[in-house]
Amino acid sequence: MVDVNGLVMVEGRPGSGRAAIAEDIVGWLAGEQVAVEHRSEGQADHPVDVDRVVVLDTAQLLALAAESTETSGALLGAAEQHGDAWVLRPASQAALPEPLRDRVREVASRARVPADLTASLVSDAWARFGANGPRGVHVWESALLRSPDVSLVRRLVDAVRAHRPVVVYLDDDREIGSSRQGQRRELDLVVVAGLDVPTLVVPVGDGRRDDHAAAVRDFVADHLGLAVRGDSQQVA
C-alpha cells in the first residue's frame, strides 16, 4: 500500500451528492493502492461524531444509580463526569446490560444538553483523532460544518492539522433565496472561505456529476502528491 496521509472532508447541504462524491474518492484511492477509510454521516464508529453520546445530569444519574446496586456499579463505572453532566460514549453504553442501556437512553432523551457541553465533546473528539488517529487517507462526509459556530469549526480544523486536512464543498446553487437551507448554504460558504486549509468549492447544481467527480479527484490528487495522467492516476 502507498504511504499517504490525509483527511478529506466532503461537505455540502443535503442532496448535494456528498455520499456519491465521497464513495468516488474512496474507490479511486483504493484502486491506486492507497490505504483509505470512509466514514459516512452518522456512522456508529465515526471517530468525531458525538450524536450517539448519551448525556445525563447529576440528578438523573443518581436516580438511575439508586434503582439497584447492580445498576449503580455499572452506571458509575461507565459514565464520565463533565461538570454537572455525565457522559456515556457508545462503547460504554454497549458494555451496559441491555435493560439498563435502554433505561439510560430513555432518561437521557428528556435531558437538555447545554450547547457549551456539546461543543466541548465535539472538540475533545476531534482533538483525540488529531493526536491519535491512524495514518492513511480518511474520507468523511458532513463532519465539519455541523455547527454554525465559525470559531468552533476553525478549532476543529486546527485539531486535525497533523492529518493534512482538505475541504471539498459541494455547492448546490439551487439552494438560494430566503429558505433555511439557502441561509445555511450562505453561511457554509463564508466559513469555508475563512478556513486556513486547501478547499475546493464545486458548483453541483448543473447535473454534471462526472465532471465534478473528476475535478475533486484532481484536487485531492494534487494535495496528496499523486499524479493524474489521462484517465488514470499514478503515484508521483
Buried (B, 14 or more C-beta within 10 A) or exposed (E): EBEBBBBBBBBBBEEBBBBBBBBBBBEBBBEBEBBBBBBBBEBEEBBBBBEBBBBBBEEBBBEBBEEEEEBBEBBBEBBEEBEEBBBBBBEBBEEBEEEBBEBBBEBBEEBEBBEEBBBBBBBBBBBEBBEEBEEBBBBBBBBBBBBEBEEBBBBBBBBBEEBBBBBBBBBBEBBEEEEEBBBBBEEBEEBBEEBEBBBBBBEBEEEEEEEBBBBBBBBBBBBBEBEBEEEEBEBE
